[in-house]
Amino acid sequence: MFSTVNETFNKWLIEEMKARGWSQADLARNSGTARATISNLLNEVRNPGTELISALAEALDYPVEFVMRKAGILSPAPRETEKREELNHLFDKLPEDEKDDLLDYLHIKLEMLERTGKVRGRA
């Protein structure tokens, strides 16, 4: 019998599939897993392991930690931690020159916010 956390994860995963217009076959293809694996997961025949969670995170374009929390493998995190994980996940996907551009932008943005008093200056 599955725990509430896994039932919650399955419901979340089904909602994610619906939002993308994906079938089980689509999720299997995009995650590089067998359709039977996805079917067993959604029908609560199997628990998601870390390897499957990683594949699902990649397919859904979420940080692995976020999907692990949804599955109950990791404890819930404060929203600030989730934001940082998402920022790192997105940053890691950028080409190196775009990473540099983004960092330059963030420095400029921070300076502007410091001038308006929305954030305190650097220590």
N, C-alpha and C positions, 0 to 999 in steps of 0.2 A: 504494500500500500504506500502511496506517495504522500509526502508531507504537504502541508499547505503551501510552503515555499515553492515546491516544485509545481504544484497546481497553478500558483500565481505566475511562475516562470512560463509555463505552457500557455497561459492566457495572454501574457505579455508577448510571447513569440508569435502567437496567432495574430494578435493585433498588428505587430510589426509586418507580418506577411501581408495582411489585408491592406495596410497603408501603402505598401509597395505594389499591390496587385499581383503578388507572388503566390504560386501554388507550392505544394510540398516539393514537387519536382524542380521548380525554380530555386527554392532555398537549397535543395540538395546540390544542384548544379553550381550555384554561386558560392556555396561553402565547400565544394569539393568532397562532399560526403555522399553516401548512398541514400537513395530515396527511402529505402527501408529503415535506415537509421533515423531519418527525420520522422517518418511515420511512427516508429516505435517511441520516439521522444514525445511527439504530440499526443499519442494515445496512452502515455504514461506507462509504457512497457519497460522503458529504461530511463535511468538518470543521466543527465549530461555530465560527462567527465571534462577535465580541463582541456583535452585535445579538441573535443567537439565544441566546447565553449569558445576556444580560440578561433576555430573555423567559422562559427556563427558570427563572432564579433567582426571578423574580417569581411564576411559577406554583407553584414548589416552596416558596416562602416562605423562601428562603435569601439571605444577603447575596451580591451579585454577585461579590465577591472570592472567596468560598468556592467558588462554582461554577466560576469561572475557574481556581482552583487545581486543582479536580477535573479540569478539561479540559486542564490543563497549559499554560494561557495565562499564568498567573502562577506564580512559584516557590512552593514550599511555605513556609508561615509558621509561626513558633513557635505553640504552643497558646495562649499568652497573647494573641498578636495576633488569633487566630481568635476568642477569647472577646470581645475588645474590639469586633471587627467585628460579631459577633452582637449584642452589647449595643447598639451604635449602630443596627443594623438594626431591632431591636425597639423601641428608644426612638423612632426616627423614625416609627414606625407609630402611636404614641400621640397622642391629642388633646392640645392644649397644656395644659389643666388637669390631665390625668393625668400629663403630664411633670413638672409642678410637684409633684404629690403623690409621685411616685416619687423625685424629688430630696430632698424632705423626709424620706421614709422612709430613704433612703440615709444622710443626715446623722444621723438618730437611730440607725440601725444602727451606724454608725461610732463614735458616742459610746459606745454600749453596749460595743462591742468594745474600745475604748480603756480603759474602766473595768475590764474584766476582764483587761486586759493581753494580749489576743490580737493587738492591733495597737498600734503606738506612736502617741503623740499627734501632733497636727499640729505642724509646725515653725513 
